[in-house]
Amino acid sequence: MIKRKDNPFISQFKTGSIDAYKILFNQFYRPLCLFANKYVLDLDVAEDIVQELFIKFWEQRDNIFLDTSLKSYLFQSVRNECLNYLKHQKVEAKYKLHVMNASSDVFFQDKLEEEEVNILIYNAIQTLPPRCKQIFELSRFEGKSFEEIAQVLSISKNTVKNQLVSSLKYIRQVLEKNEILLLTTLVSRFL
């Protein structure tokens, strides 16, 4: 409870006087914001802290016990709220750093695994029979259609299709042999 019989203003505030609240707000808001800004170094945040304090002070006016002056109480309350804010900011920053590190570790691991798979695929392509390799490269690296490859190599479109199917089957076998389990999306992204 607010107690301080030597101050009639406190008694008025305790009974819910809006006028007393306005006087309190007008007298202390700006100085408390400047005080809070010294801690948080951001005037918008300082104003938010002070506004929240005034709301809390009004809502809990029946439960507040003043054993010091009102001014001391308000400044001490703002100081405590600022320290709580800074403590929370420190926890948030620590968490964000942890998330970034975890994300970068996962990203690095994913990239490493992807690179290993790419090397295996490249090596598998290099071991394809010459004609099969040529058809595969024309299709996947140069983006040529079955018909275009058939014309360039003077072979049937069906032969091109069969050679590509054989190439892909061989590459999958190489990957399985190396115990690499790939998602269809990873294979389709490269191939």
N, C-alpha and C positions, 0 to 999 in steps of 0.2 A: 504494500500500500504506500501511496505517496504520503509521507509525513514530513512536515516541516512547518509547524504551527506559526513560526515567526514570519512566514511569507503568505499573505492573503492570496496572492496570485496562484500559489500552489493549490490552495483550497478551492479556488474557482475552477482551476484546470481539472482537479479531481472530480468535481461535480459534473463535468462534461461541458463546461462553458466553451462554446465555439470561439467567442471573442478572446478568451484567454489563450486558446490554442493558436489563433491568428497572431496574437502579439508575440507569443513564444516563437512561432515560425518566422515571423518578420524580423525579430531581434537576432535569432541565432542561425538561420539558414545559411546566409552568405559566409559568415565567419567559419561555420562548421565545414562548408564545402571547401573553402581555402585550406583549412586545417587537414581535411581528408586528402586533398590533392597533394599535399606534401608527402603523404605515404604512398598513394597509388599512382601518382604522376600522370593522371589522366582526369581532366576536369569532368568529363561526362560520367565516368565511373564514380568519381567523388560525389557528384550530384545525386547519382542513383543511390549510393550508400546512405547519404544524408536523408533523402526522401524516404527510403525504406525505414530508416531509424525513426523519423517523425511519424510514419504510419504505425509502426510497432509501439512507439511511445504512447500514441493516442489510444490504440486498441488495448493496451495493457496498463492504462493509467491507474486502474484499481489495484494492481498487483505490484506497483513500483514503490520501492522503499528508498527514500533519499536520506542518506546519512551525511551527505556533503551538500554543497551548494548546487543549485540546478545547473548552473553553467559548468561546474566541474563534472557533474554527472553526464551531461550531454557530450562534452568533449571526450571524456573517458569512454563513453559508449561508442562514439565515432571511431576513436582509436582502436577499440576492440574489433569493431566491424571491419575496419581497414586491414587489421592484422589477419582476421579470418579470410578476407578476400585474397590477400597476398598468399596465405597458406594454400588456399584453394587453387590459385593460379600456379603455384609451384607444383602441386599435385597434377594439375592438368598438363603442364609443360612436360613433366616427367612421363606421364602416360603417352602423350603425343610422340615424344622421343622414342619410347618403347615400341609404339605401334610402327613408327617410321623404320626403326631398326629391324623389327620383325618382318615388315613388308619388304624391305630391301634384301633381307636374307632370303626370304621366299622367292623374291624376284630373281636374285642372283642364282639361287639353286635351280629355279625353273629354266633360266637362260643356259646354265651349264648343262642341264639334262637335254635341253633342246639342241644345243651344239653337239653333244655327244651323239644324239640321234642323227643329226644332219651329217656328221662324219661317217657314221655307219651307212647311211643311205648313199652318200657320195661314193664310198668304197664299193658298195654293192653295184652301183651303176657302172663303175669302172671295170668290174669283172663280168659284165654282161657280154655275150657274144657280139662281135662288131656290128652286124646288121641290126640286131635287137637294140643295142646301145644307140645306134644312129637314129632309129625310129623313135625311141624313147626321148632322146634329146630334142629332136625336131618337134615332137608333140608337147613335151612339158616345158622346155626352156625357150623354144621359139614360138610356141603357141599355134603351131600349124594344125589344121584339121586333118582327119584321115584322108580325105580326098586330095588335099595339097601334098601330103607326104607320099601318097601313092603316085601322084604325077611326077614329083621330084625324083623318086627312086625307081620309077617305071615298074611298079608292082601293083597288085590289086588292093583295093580298099579293105577287103577281108583279111588279107595277109597283114596289113598294118594293124588292124584291130587285134588279130591273134598274137602278133609280136608284142603289142602293148600289154595285153592280158598276161602273157608269159613273163614279161619284164616285172610287172607289178607283183605277180605271184612270187617270183624269185626274190625281190626286195623284201617282201613280207617274211619269207622264210629266213632270210639273213637276219632280220631283226628279231624274229622269234628264237633263232639259234643263239643270239646274243642276250637272250632273256629280257628283251625290251618289250614291254607292253605299251602299245600306243593306242591312244584314242583315235577313232576314225577321223576326227577333226584335225589332229596333228598330221596324220598321213596325208589327208586331202589338202592340207594347207601347203605342204611341200610339193606333193606330187600333183 
